[in-house]
Amino acid sequence: MEKKEGNVFVVGIGGVSNGGKTTLAEGLGRCLENEEFNVTVIHQDIYFKEEKDVPLHKSGEFGRWDEMIAFDMDTMVKDVKNIIEKMKNTEKSSVLIIEGILIFNHRELNSLFNMRFVFTLTKEEAKKRRLTREYEPSDTPNIFEYHVWPMYIQYLAELRKIKVNFNELDGEISQQKILQQVKSKVMNSFPKENGFS
């Protein structure tokens, strides 16, 4: 596969909490590195604000962690743009993979993606997975029912309303199958005019 210098292809992996975003992002990154691409993976979670800076839910029981207000998006967008510029200066063609629950709901960040994948889960499966995870701060008893799930539904509806072009992934099928599907789609979608195939 011949590749020109200076190309950056940006892949986004979003969707439901505990859907498999991080696993896919890391796995896809390794696969593309094996294809001799320069790869960087960014996790939206590292841009969470400090707990004291995240407003409380109207119930007063927990912070609004699954809303855009919980993230320092200005810094995230700035970092992403800087990384893209640096990747343009590498000898290999580059792939930037960004994963997070709300990466497609921020207009400026969303405009940077060449390809988008969105994980979905049933409410029952999402709740079951949530209970197996430990968070800091710890989950309160009502956070899934009154915040996590409603915000996921709201933001997914927003994506569909603004007609964002994304590939939907069923988070209940095997991780390996999802990885192979996504790798194939990404590899087959590099624009020929930019030297990715």
N, C-alpha and C positions, 0 to 999 in steps of 0.2 A: 504494500500500500504506500503510494507516494504521498508525501505531505509537504505543503509549502511551509515556510517559516512564518511565524507571527499570527497564526489563527487561534482564536479562542472560541470554543463552543460551550455555552452555559446551559447546564441541565438542572432543573428544579425538581425536588421530591417533597411534596407536601401532603396534607390531609390529616386524617384522624390521629389523635394521640394514641400511641402504642400500636400503630398500624404496621410498622416495619420500616419506617423511613431511614433511621440510622443504619440498620442492618443492610438495607439496599444501597445506601450511599457509599458505605465502606466497601461492600462487595463489588459494586460497579467500579469504584475507583481502582481496586486491585486488578480487575479484569482489563480496564483500559490501560493501566500501566504496563500490563503484560503485552499489550498491543503497541507499546512504545510511545504512548502519549504522555505528555506532562500533565499530571492530575493534581488538583487541589480540592479538598472537601471542606466546606464550611457548615457549621451547625448553628442554627438560629438560637439554640438554647444558651449559647455563651453570651448572648446579648440581653439576657434577662436583667432587669434593673434589680437593685437591692430591695429586700423585702419592705423596708421602710418607705420606699418610693412607689410601691404598687398599691393603688387604692383598694379599699375593701369593697367587696360585693355588698349590695343593698341589704342583704341579710345580716351583715356584720360578722359572719362566721368565717370568712376566708377572703384571701386576696383575689383580685381579678387576673389570675395568672394566664388564662387562655384568651386574653384580649390583646390587641395591638398595643394598648397602653402599658403593658407589662414589659415591653421590649424597648431598648435604645435603638430604634430603627435608623436614626440619623447616622449614628456611628457605624451600624451594619452596612448601610448603603455606601458610605464613604470607604469602608474597608473593602467591600466587594469591587468597587470601581478601581481602587488602587491595585488590587490583586489582578484584575483583568489587564490593566496597563502593564504590570510587571510580566504577566504571562505572555503578552505580545512580544516581549523582548527575548523570549527563549528560542532555542534552535528548533525544538520540536513543536508540532501543533499541540494545543493545550485544551484540556477539558476542565471546566470549573463546575463542581457539583455542590449545590446548596440545598440543605434539607431543613425543614421546620414546619410547624403547624400553620403558620400564617404568612409564608413567603410570597404567596400569590395575591394576597389581599392588600399589599402595599404597592401603590401604583408605580412608584419610581423603581422599586426593586423588581416588580413583575415585568417591567418593560425590558429588562436585561436578559430574560431567558430566551434561549432558542428552542427548548423543549421542556414540557412540563408533565409531571406524573403526580397523580393524586390518589392516595390510599383511602379506601373506604372499609368500614366494618359495620356489622350489625350492632345495635345498641347492646345486646346481651354479650357479645364477644368483646366489645370495647370495655364494658364494665368488668368483665372477668379478668381481662389483662391488666386493667388499672389496679385491681386489688392485689396483683402479684408484684407491683412495683413499689419502691420506696422513694419518697420525695422529700426535699428540703425546701420549704417547710413541709411537714407531714400533712397528708390529706385529712380533711375533716369528713365526718360521716356523710354530709350532704353535697359535697363539692361536685361529684360526678353528675348527679341528677339535676342540680340547680345551676351548674356553671359549665363543666367540661363538655357534656353532651349538647346542651343548648347552643353553646358558642360554636361547636363544630358544625351543627346543622345550619346555623346562621351564616357562617363564613362560606360553607359549601354552596348555599343558595346564592350568595353574593357572586361567587365565581360563575355560576350558571347564568345569572342575570346579566352580567356584563360580557357574557359570551367569550370568556377566556378559553383559548384552545388548549385542552389538556387531555392526557391519556389516563383513564381511570383504572386503578389496580385493586383487585379484590384481596384484601389483607388476610383472608382466611385460606388462600391456597399456599402451597409450599414456598418457602423463601427461595429455594433453588430455582423453582419454575419461574417465579417472578423475576429473579435476577437474569435468567436466560432470555426471557421475553424482553426485558428492558434493554439489556445489552444489544440484542439483535436490532431493536428499533433504533437505538442511538447510533449504532455503527452504520445502519442503512440510511440514516438521515443526515449525515454530514453533507453539507452543500458541496457539490462537485466543483462549482466555480471558485470556492475558497480553498480548494486543495485538500479536502478531507477524504477523498476517495480516488 
